[in-house]
Amino acid sequence: QVQLVESGGGLVQPGGSLRLSCAASGFIFSNGRMGWYRRAPGSERRLVALITPGGRTTYADSVKGRFTVSRDNGKNTVSLQMDSLKPEDTAVYYCSAARTPWGAAEYWGQGTQVTVSS
C-alpha cells in the first residue's frame, strides 16, 4: 500500500521560510517521479515542483528562484524548501508520487497547511 506522509507546514510571516517533507513507502521510490502541488482557497490544485529519480527538477513560474525541491532515494523522502514566502503561497501542499520517472502523479498525501501571514 502506497503511503505519502507530509510534515512541516505551519504559519510563517511574509519573507520567511518553511521546509516541507514527505515520507514515502509502498513502492520503489528510486524509480518514481515525485512532486509537490498546492491548493489555495477557492482554487484548483496546481503544480509547484517535480523531481525525477535522477534529480531533474521542474518548477511553477510562481515559485522559481524561491522554492527548491530535493529527494533522498536512500531515505525515501522528498522535501520542498520554501524561501521568501509570500501571502499568495498560502495553500494546502500535497506530496505526489508516480511509479515511473516521467509518469503522471498517481498517489497523493493527505496535505499540509502552509499559511503566510503577518
TALINMO-V884937 format. One record per residue. RES is the residue in one letter. PHI is phi as a letter, one per 30 degrees, with the letter a starting at -180 (999 if undefined). PSI is psi in whole degrees, -180 to 180 (* if undefined). Layout:
RES/PHI/PSI
RES/PHI/PSI
This chain:
Q/999/127
V/d/133
Q/b/136
L/b/121
V/b/113
E/d/155
S/a/162
G/j/-3
G/d/174
G/l/-166
L/c/132
V/b/151
Q/d/155
P/e/138
G/i/-10
G/d/-175
S/b/152
L/b/154
R/b/121
L/c/145
S/b/153
C/b/122
A/c/126
A/c/148
S/a/162
G/j/3
F/a/172
I/d/94
F/e/-41
S/d/-8
N/c/-15
G/c/150
R/d/133
M/c/158
G/a/169
W/b/135
Y/b/167
R/b/153
R/b/113
A/d/159
P/e/129
G/i/8
S/b/168
E/d/165
R/d/133
R/b/152
L/d/138
V/c/-54
A/a/151
L/b/153
I/b/129
T/d/169
P/e/-33
G/d/-3
G/j/6
R/d/133
T/c/154
T/b/138
Y/b/148
A/d/147
D/e/-34
S/d/-17
V/c/-4
K/e/134
G/i/-10
R/c/-34
F/c/147
T/b/123
V/c/142
S/b/164
R/b/154
D/b/102
N/d/-19
G/d/-27
K/c/0
N/h/46
T/b/150
V/b/141
S/b/158
L/b/109
Q/d/121
M/c/115
D/c/164
S/h/48
L/d/146
K/b/157
P/e/-33
E/d/-5
D/d/-6
T/d/125
A/a/170
V/d/127
Y/c/133
Y/c/136
C/d/141
S/b/157
A/b/140
A/c/150
R/d/-8
T/b/162
P/d/-27
W/b/15
G/d/161
A/d/157
A/d/132
E/c/-26
Y/b/151
W/b/146
G/d/-179
Q/d/-15
G/j/150
T/b/135
Q/d/132
V/b/123
T/b/124
V/c/110
S/a/148
S/c/*
